[in-house]
């Protein structure tokens, strides 16, 4: 059920304002987890609409898949986790989606979090 939460959450935000940031700097405080050491930030996608912001950072690493998964499960600090294929959903106040994809000789890590906008 939790795996459906984030896609539904993303759909509910709508496409009011979408920004692609190619020179993004990863913000661990906003995302609730650190970036994998040695991973490079490829960019970010920020979507905003009525009271919500959904942020996705795209990271690239040459680290083995298992070590990437282990790192993020450890950094989630024992919060509620669900694994299904390559998706890991971690509950930390708001939903956090971490997707790790095999891309030939590297892994692509997408970290997505929805956060309410301050009023």
N, C-alpha and C positions, 0 to 999 in steps of 0.2 A: 504494500500500500504506500509506503513512504517513497518508493521510487517514482510513483505517479505524482507525488506532491510537487516536486520541483518543476517538471514540465508544465503542470497545471498552473503553478505559480508564475512561470515565465509567460504563459499565454495570457494570464490575467493582467499582466503589466501593460500589454499592448505595445504599440510602436509609436508612442507620442514623440519621443525624442531618442534617437539612437546615435551614439558617437563611437567611432572606431579610433582608438588611440594607438598609433604604431610605436611611439616612443614612451610607452607607459612604464612607470616605476611601480613595482609590486608593493602593495600596502598590507603588511601582515596584520595590523590592528583592525583594519576594515574587514579583512577576509576571515580573521579568527584562527588562521594557521599560517606558519611561515612558508616561504617558498623553499622548495627542495634545494639544499646547498649545491651550487654549481649549475643549476638550471638557468637558462637564459629566458628573459621575458620577450616573447614574440610580439605581444600587443595586448590590448584590452578592448572589450566591448562594454559600453555602459548604456543602459536603457532606462529612461525615466518616464513616469507618468504619475498621475494623481496620487501623491503621497508615497510612492515606491521607487526604489532604484534597484536594478539588477546589474551586478558587475560580474563579468567573466574575464579572468586573466588566462592567457594562453602561454604556457611555458614549454620549452624544449630541453630535453636532457638525453645524454648518452648512457645514463645509469640503467642497470638492468630493471626490467619490469617489477620483479619481486621486491627489490629494494625500494623502489618508488612507492609501491603499495604499503610496505612495512613502515616507511617513514611517515606517510600520511595517517595511517591507522594509529601509530604511536603518538603523533603530534595532536591527534584529536583528543588525547588525554582520557581515554576510556569512556567517551560519550557514546550514546546509542549509535551503532553502526550496522548497516545492512550491505551485504555484497551480492551483486548479481552480475555475473560476467565481469565486465571491466568498470562497472559503476559502483561507487561507494558514496552513500548518503550519510552524512553525519549531522546530528542535531546539536546545535550550539546556540540556543536562543532563537535564531532563525535558521532556516534550512541552508545547508552547505552541500553542494554537489561537486564531487571530484571525479573526473573521468580521465582515465589513463589509456591512451591508444598506442599500439605498436605501429610505428611508421618506418619500416625498414631498419636502419641502424640506430634509430633514436626513438624516444617516447615523447608523445605530445600530452601535456597535462593541461586540462581545462578545469579551472576552479571557479565555481559560480556561487554567488551569494546574493540573496535578496535582503535589502535593508530598508526600513522605513525612512523617509525623508523627514528632517526636523521641520516642525511647523513654526 
